[in-house]
Amino acid sequence: MSSLLRLDLSRLPSGPTRVELDATSPVAVWVVTGSADVTTASSRRSLSAGEALWLPAGARATVRGTDGACILPIRARDEPEAGPTSAITIAVPPAARRALLSLFTRSLGPLNGDGVPAATLMSALGRSRTHVDPPRMPRSRELRRVGDTLISEPTRTLRQIAASHGMSESVMIRGFRAETGWTPARWRARRSLAGAAELIAGTGRVSAGLSATAYTSPQAFTRAFRREWGVAPSALLDRALSRTAPPSRTGDTLGPQRNGYHVVCWLAAGTARLSIDDQTVSLVHGDVACLPAGHIVGYRTEPESALIPLGWLPGGAPMSSGLIARVDDAAAPALLRLASWTYASVSPLDGGDARHALEAMLGLQEVRAAREEVTRAAYTLLEELSNDPADDASAAELARRMGVGAAELRDAIDTLTGTSLPLWRSRMRMAWARRLLREGAHATQVAHRLGYSDPASFSRAFARAHGCPPATYRRREIAERTE
């Protein structure tokens, strides 16, 4: 545990957030902590922690989270019968948290980047499709505008609505019957009651459906509901709650594949096994791991586990592989905010960059600064040793002299020179020896200049490097120069 990082969650933004949703496919906006205001084309509503807003395909919404709010958009596939056809607020059962975290992970890709099955998502939310479909909108633009008015102003009479659109009531009725198969009155009632049915299934409360209609009493609402759908609102709710899809019995699998980046991930729920080349790493709830760049990596999770990617870093970043940190449940909101910022476009209002926030949390900026300091120290040391080849201080002594760690200095020298300090020092001394011998110095003088303890040690080292003793090399170089 001593080698694990301590994540600095205070370096992550905690202020208000914002996400613009243009739902080309259905999406459930889940507020995990805090609260959020959601503005759509037709309404504005507030969501509290533990609530989700279902947005059908084609809907647009702006979501603003309060300070510290954690908002997770979970995208569903745009399939036939893909969930409710209008926006509804859903109270998320506490027991659904683990399944929803798993689905959020899968909706991000690479496993299911195009979203998760709508039936599976609705089941995790504790609701299923009601199978009560509203009547279709009219085809013509003029009557579609009339339809919008019928929905948005339920207390206005048909004559008033027709007049506001510059037509007679009879013309409006004939047009609606021709294009929808319903009179405007029946169309409005059926459309209103279909929305009420979805609200009942979504919220689990019959009163929510009643409040969305123009009916003034529960009795009138129940009679109209039974007349349209053949069942009472409470019976429809029981039917909806009984049609839940079975929970997932399979986990997720990725790879093996070669990463182009370091990917930092967090096991928010369940268990998982990572593979990094030939190594296997077992993760438990709360573990933070790195799938390193340039290696063959993969993972497998157990059912309803959530291995959530937090972000990516360039291959040159100073990262370890495998398990790098361990957090408790108190860290979950901050880490989920980071994941949604990186991959789901939920951005802090005060701006910033998700990758820089990840680096700050991991302390990589300090690590990088420290490495740069060590690199500068190593460069200075190499220059000093090149100017004073007789300096025979040990690596530990040199590190103390430069004020850096011995291991860090060794790594920096390896990076700068492509070899180890002893080998670089030997090659540097041999370069000095060749120059001094060419200038006419004798082996004894060269040995003393380069810091060897005796001429014999220098002669043996020179012979190993050049295949001949220094005296022979000196005579040959001088002879070639005088010819």
C-alpha positions in Angstrom: 0.0 0.0 0.0 2.9 2.4 0.6 3.7 2.5 -3.1 0.1 3.6 -4.0 -0.7 7.2 -4.9 -2.8 9.4 -2.7 -5.3 11.1 -5.0 -5.8 14.8 -4.4 -9.5 15.1 -5.0 -9.4 18.8 -4.0 -7.7 19.5 -7.3 -10.8 18.5 -9.2 -13.4 21.2 -9.9 -16.5 21.1 -7.6 -18.5 24.1 -8.9 -21.6 24.2 -11.0 -21.7 22.1 -14.2 -23.5 22.3 -17.5 -24.3 19.9 -20.3 -26.1 20.5 -23.6 -28.0 17.5 -24.8 -29.2 17.1 -28.3 -30.6 13.6 -28.0 -30.2 11.8 -31.3 -31.0 8.7 -29.2 -32.8 8.4 -25.9 -30.9 9.5 -22.8 -31.5 9.2 -19.0 -29.9 12.1 -17.0 -29.2 10.7 -13.6 -28.5 13.1 -10.7 -26.3 11.1 -8.3 -25.6 13.9 -5.8 -26.7 17.5 -5.5 -29.4 18.9 -7.7 -29.9 20.1 -11.3 -32.2 22.3 -13.3 -33.3 20.9 -16.7 -34.7 23.2 -19.4 -36.3 21.6 -22.5 -38.2 23.2 -25.4 -41.5 22.8 -23.5 -40.7 22.8 -19.8 -38.3 23.5 -17.0 -37.9 21.2 -14.0 -35.6 20.5 -11.1 -34.1 17.2 -10.3 -32.8 16.2 -6.8 -30.3 13.5 -5.9 -31.6 10.1 -6.7 -33.8 11.3 -9.6 -33.4 10.8 -13.3 -34.9 12.5 -16.3 -35.7 10.4 -19.4 -35.4 12.3 -22.6 -36.7 10.6 -25.8 -34.9 10.7 -29.1 -35.1 14.1 -30.7 -35.4 16.0 -27.4 -33.0 18.9 -26.6 -32.2 19.9 -23.1 -29.8 22.1 -21.1 -28.8 20.7 -17.7 -27.2 22.8 -15.0 -25.9 21.2 -11.9 -25.4 23.0 -8.6 -22.1 23.1 -6.7 -20.9 19.6 -6.1 -23.7 18.0 -8.2 -22.8 14.8 -10.0 -24.8 14.3 -13.2 -24.4 11.2 -15.4 -26.1 11.1 -18.9 -26.7 7.5 -19.8 -27.4 7.0 -23.5 -29.8 4.4 -24.8 -30.0 3.0 -28.3 -32.7 4.5 -30.6 -34.6 1.3 -31.1 -38.3 0.6 -31.8 -40.3 0.9 -28.5 -37.2 2.6 -27.0 -38.7 3.8 -23.8 -41.2 6.6 -23.1 -41.9 9.1 -26.0 -42.0 12.1 -23.7 -39.7 13.5 -21.0 -40.5 12.0 -17.6 -38.9 12.3 -14.2 -38.1 9.0 -12.5 -37.3 8.3 -8.9 -34.3 6.0 -9.0 -34.5 3.1 -6.5 -31.4 3.0 -4.2 -30.8 -0.6 -5.2 -30.4 0.5 -8.9 -27.2 2.4 -8.3 -24.8 -0.4 -9.1 -26.6 -1.4 -12.2 -26.8 2.2 -13.4 -23.1 2.7 -12.8 -22.4 -0.3 -15.0 -24.7 1.0 -17.7 -23.1 4.4 -17.6 -19.7 2.8 -18.2 -21.0 0.7 -21.1 -22.7 3.8 -22.7 -19.4 5.6 -22.9 -17.8 3.0 -25.2 -15.6 1.2 -26.3 -17.9 -1.6 -25.3 -21.2 0.0 -26.4 -20.4 3.5 -27.5 -23.7 3.7 -29.3 -25.7 3.3 -26.1 -27.2 0.5 -24.1 -30.5 -1.2 -24.7 -33.4 1.0 -23.7 -35.3 -1.9 -22.1 -32.2 -2.6 -19.9 -31.8 1.0 -18.9 -35.5 1.4 -18.1 -35.4 -1.8 -16.1 -32.4 -0.5 -14.1 -34.3 2.7 -13.4 -37.1 0.5 -12.0 -39.6 1.1 -14.9 -40.5 -0.4 -18.2 -42.3 0.7 -21.4 -46.0 1.3 -20.8 -47.0 0.4 -24.4 -49.5 3.2 -24.4 -48.8 5.2 -27.5 -50.1 8.7 -28.1 -51.9 9.4 -31.4 -49.6 10.7 -34.2 -49.2 14.4 -34.9 -50.9 15.8 -38.1 -48.8 15.8 -41.3 -49.3 19.4 -42.4 -47.4 22.2 -40.8 -50.5 24.2 -40.2 -52.3 21.5 -38.3 -49.1 20.5 -36.4 -49.1 24.1 -35.0 -52.8 23.5 -34.0 -51.8 20.3 -32.4 -49.1 22.0 -30.4 -51.7 24.5 -29.1 -54.1 21.7 -28.2 -51.4 20.2 -26.0 -50.0 23.3 -24.4 -53.3 25.0 -23.7 -55.7 22.2 -22.6 -58.3 24.6 -21.1 -59.0 26.5 -24.3 -62.0 25.5 -26.4 -61.7 24.1 -29.9 -63.4 27.2 -31.3 -60.9 29.5 -29.6 -58.0 27.5 -30.8 -59.3 27.3 -34.4 -59.9 31.1 -34.4 -56.4 31.8 -33.1 -55.0 29.8 -36.2 -57.3 31.6 -38.6 -59.6 28.8 -39.5 -63.1 27.7 -38.6 -63.8 24.9 -36.1 -65.3 22.7 -38.8 -62.3 23.0 -41.1 -60.0 22.2 -38.1 -62.1 19.1 -37.3 -62.2 17.8 -40.8 -58.4 18.3 -41.2 -57.6 16.6 -38.0 -59.8 13.6 -38.8 -58.2 13.3 -42.3 -54.6 13.5 -41.0 -54.8 11.6 -37.7 -58.0 9.6 -37.7 -59.2 11.4 -34.6 -61.3 14.5 -33.9 -59.3 17.3 -32.2 -61.2 16.7 -28.9 -60.4 12.9 -28.9 -56.9 13.5 -30.2 -56.2 16.0 -27.3 -57.7 13.7 -24.7 -55.8 10.6 -25.9 -52.6 12.5 -26.3 -52.9 13.9 -22.8 -53.8 10.5 -21.3 -50.9 8.8 -23.1 -48.5 11.3 -21.5 -50.2 10.7 -18.1 -49.7 6.9 -18.5 -46.0 7.4 -19.1 -45.7 9.7 -16.1 -47.4 7.1 -13.9 -45.0 4.4 -15.1 -42.0 6.7 -14.8 -42.7 8.1 -11.3 -44.7 5.2 -9.7 -47.4 7.7 -8.7 -50.9 7.9 -10.2 -51.1 11.5 -8.9 -48.3 12.5 -11.3 -50.4 11.5 -14.2 -53.4 13.3 -13.0 -51.4 16.6 -12.5 -50.3 16.5 -16.1 -53.9 16.6 -17.4 -56.8 19.1 -17.3 -59.0 16.8 -15.2 -60.2 18.4 -12.0 -60.9 15.3 -10.0 -59.3 11.8 -9.6 -62.7 10.2 -10.4 -63.0 12.1 -13.8 -59.4 11.2 -14.6 -59.9 7.5 -13.8 -63.1 7.3 -15.9 -61.4 9.0 -18.9 -58.3 6.8 -18.5 -60.3 3.6 -18.3 -62.3 4.7 -21.4 -59.2 5.3 -23.5 -57.0 2.4 -22.3 -59.4 -0.2 -20.9 -57.7 -0.3 -17.5 -57.6 2.0 -14.4 -54.4 4.0 -13.9 -53.4 1.9 -10.9 -53.8 -1.3 -13.0 -51.6 0.1 -15.7 -49.0 1.0 -13.1 -49.0 -2.6 -11.7 -48.6 -3.9 -15.3 -45.7 -1.6 -16.0 -43.9 -2.5 -12.8 -44.2 -6.2 -13.5 -42.6 -6.0 -17.0 -39.0 -5.4 -16.0 -36.2 -6.9 -18.1 -34.0 -9.4 -16.3 -30.8 -8.1 -14.8 -27.6 -8.5 -16.8 -25.9 -11.8 -16.1 -22.7 -11.0 -18.0 -19.8 -8.7 -17.3 -17.9 -6.6 -19.8 -14.7 -7.7 -21.7 -12.2 -5.5 -23.6 -9.1 -6.5 -25.5 -6.5 -7.7 -25.7 -5.4 -4.6 -27.6 -2.4 -2.2 -27.7 -3.1 1.1 -26.0 -1.9 4.3 -27.7 -2.5 6.2 -24.4 -2.4 5.6 -20.7 -6.0 5.0 -19.6 -6.8 5.6 -15.9 -9.9 3.7 -14.7 -11.7 3.3 -11.4 -13.7 0.2 -10.2 -16.8 1.9 -8.9 -18.6 -1.4 -8.2 -17.9 -5.1 -8.3 -14.7 -6.8 -9.3 -12.5 -6.9 -12.4 -9.3 -8.5 -13.7 -6.8 -6.6 -15.8 -4.3 -8.1 -18.2 -1.2 -6.1 -19.0 1.1 -8.1 -21.4 1.6 -11.4 -19.4 0.6 -10.0 -16.1 -2.9 -10.3 -14.4 -4.1 -7.7 -11.9 -7.2 -8.3 -9.8 -9.2 -5.3 -8.8 -11.8 -4.8 -6.1 -14.3 -2.0 -5.4 -12.5 1.3 -4.9 -9.3 0.4 -6.8 -7.8 2.9 -9.4 -5.7 1.4 -12.1 -3.7 2.4 -15.2 -3.8 0.5 -18.5 -0.5 1.7 -19.8 0.4 2.9 -23.3 2.4 0.7 -25.6 1.4 -2.6 -23.9 -1.1 -5.3 -24.8 -4.0 -4.7 -22.3 -7.5 -5.9 -21.6 -10.0 -6.4 -18.8 -12.9 -8.5 -17.7 -15.5 -7.5 -15.2 -18.1 -9.4 -13.2 -21.9 -8.8 -13.8 -23.1 -5.4 -12.8 -19.5 -4.2 -12.1 -18.5 -0.7 -13.3 -14.9 -0.2 -14.4 -15.2 3.5 -15.2 -12.6 5.3 -17.3 -11.5 8.6 -15.7 -9.4 9.9 -18.5 -6.4 9.4 -20.7 -2.8 10.6 -20.6 -0.1 10.8 -23.3 2.3 7.8 -23.5 5.1 9.9 -22.2 3.4 10.7 -18.9 5.1 9.4 -15.8 2.6 6.7 -15.0 2.9 3.3 -13.3 0.9 0.4 -14.7 -1.7 -1.8 -12.9 -3.1 -0.8 -9.5 -2.0 2.8 -8.7 -4.4 4.0 -5.9 -7.3 2.9 -3.7 -10.2 5.2 -2.6 -13.3 4.9 -0.4 -16.9 5.6 -1.3 -16.5 9.3 -0.3 -14.4 9.8 -3.4 -17.2 8.5 -5.7 -18.9 11.8 -6.5 -15.7 13.6 -7.5 -14.5 10.7 -9.6 -17.9 10.4 -11.4 -17.8 14.1 -12.1 -14.3 13.7 -13.7 -15.5 10.7 -15.8 -18.6 12.6 -17.0 -16.4 15.7 -17.8 -14.0 13.6 -19.8 -16.4 11.3 -21.7 -20.0 12.7 -21.4 -19.5 16.4 -22.0 -20.6 17.5 -18.5 -18.4 20.5 -18.1 -17.6 22.8 -15.1 -18.9 26.3 -15.7 -15.6 27.8 -14.7 -13.9 26.0 -17.6 -10.7 24.0 -17.6 -9.3 20.9 -19.2 -10.3 17.4 -18.0 -6.8 15.9 -18.8 -5.1 18.6 -16.7 -7.5 18.0 -13.9 -6.7 14.3 -14.0 -2.9 15.1 -13.9 -3.5 17.4 -11.0 -5.4 14.8 -9.1 -2.7 12.2 -9.7 0.0 14.7 -8.7 1.7 14.3 -12.2 2.3 18.0 -12.5 4.5 17.9 -9.4 6.1 14.6 -10.6 6.8 16.2 -14.0 8.3 19.3 -12.4 10.5 17.1 -10.1 11.6 15.0 -13.1 12.5 18.2 -15.0 14.6 19.3 -12.0 16.4 15.9 -11.9 17.0 16.1 -15.7 18.6 19.6 -15.3 20.7 18.2 -12.5 21.8 15.2 -14.6 22.7 17.5 -17.5 24.7 19.7 -15.3 26.5 16.7 -13.7 27.4 15.2 -17.1 28.9 18.5 -18.2 31.0 18.7 -14.9 32.2 15.1 -15.3 33.1 15.7 -19.0 35.3 18.6 -17.8 36.8 16.6 -14.9 37.3 13.0 -16.0 39.3 12.3 -12.8 36.2 12.7 -10.7 35.5 9.2 -9.4 32.7 9.9 -7.0 30.1 7.1 -6.7 26.6 7.5 -8.0 25.3 8.0 -4.5 27.8 10.7 -3.8 27.0 12.4 -7.1 23.3 12.3 -6.3 23.9 13.9 -2.9 26.1 16.5 -4.5 23.3 17.5 -6.9 20.6 17.3 -4.3 18.5 14.6 -6.0 17.7 11.0 -5.4 20.2 8.4 -6.7 17.5 6.3 -8.5 16.0 9.4 -10.1 19.4 10.6 -11.2 20.3 7.2 -12.6 17.1 7.1 -14.7 17.7 10.7 -15.9 21.2 9.9 -17.1 19.9 6.7 -18.8 17.4 8.9 -20.7 19.9 11.6 -21.6 22.8 9.3 -22.7 21.0 6.1 -23.7 23.3 4.1 -21.3 24.2 3.7 -17.7 26.4 6.1 -15.7 29.4 3.7 -15.3 29.4 2.9 -19.1 29.0 6.5 -20.1 31.9 7.5 -17.7 34.1 4.8 -19.1 33.4 5.9 -22.7 34.0 9.5 -21.8 37.4 8.7 -20.2 38.4 6.7 -23.2 37.6 9.7 -25.5 39.8 11.8 -23.2 42.6 9.1 -23.3 42.6 9.0 -27.1 42.9 12.8 -27.4 45.7 13.0 -24.8 47.7 10.1 -26.4 47.4 11.7 -29.8 48.7 14.9 -28.3 51.8 13.0 -27.1 51.1 12.3 -23.5 52.4 9.1 -22.0 50.2 6.4 -20.5 51.3 7.3 -17.0 50.4 10.9 -17.5 47.0 10.0 -19.0 46.2 7.6 -16.2 46.9 10.3 -13.6 44.8 12.9 -15.6 41.9 10.5 -15.8 41.9 9.5 -12.1 43.0 5.9 -12.4 44.7 4.5 -9.3 47.7 3.2 -11.2 48.9 3.1 -14.9 48.3 -0.6 -15.1 44.6 -0.3 -14.4 44.4 2.4 -17.1 46.3 0.2 -19.6 44.0 -2.7 -19.1 40.9 -0.6 -19.5 42.3 1.0 -22.7 43.2 -2.3 -24.2 39.8 -3.7 -23.5 38.2 -0.8 -25.3 40.6 -0.4 -28.2 42.3 -3.8 -28.7 45.8 -2.5 -28.1 47.7 -1.0 -25.2 47.9 2.8 -24.9 51.6 2.9 -25.8 50.9 1.2 -29.1 48.0 3.5 -29.9 50.2 6.5 -29.1 53.0 5.4 -31.4 50.6 4.6 -34.3 48.8 8.0 -34.0 52.1 10.0 -33.8 53.5 8.0 -36.8 50.4 8.7 -38.9 50.5 12.4 -38.1 54.2 12.7 -39.1 53.9 10.9 -42.4 
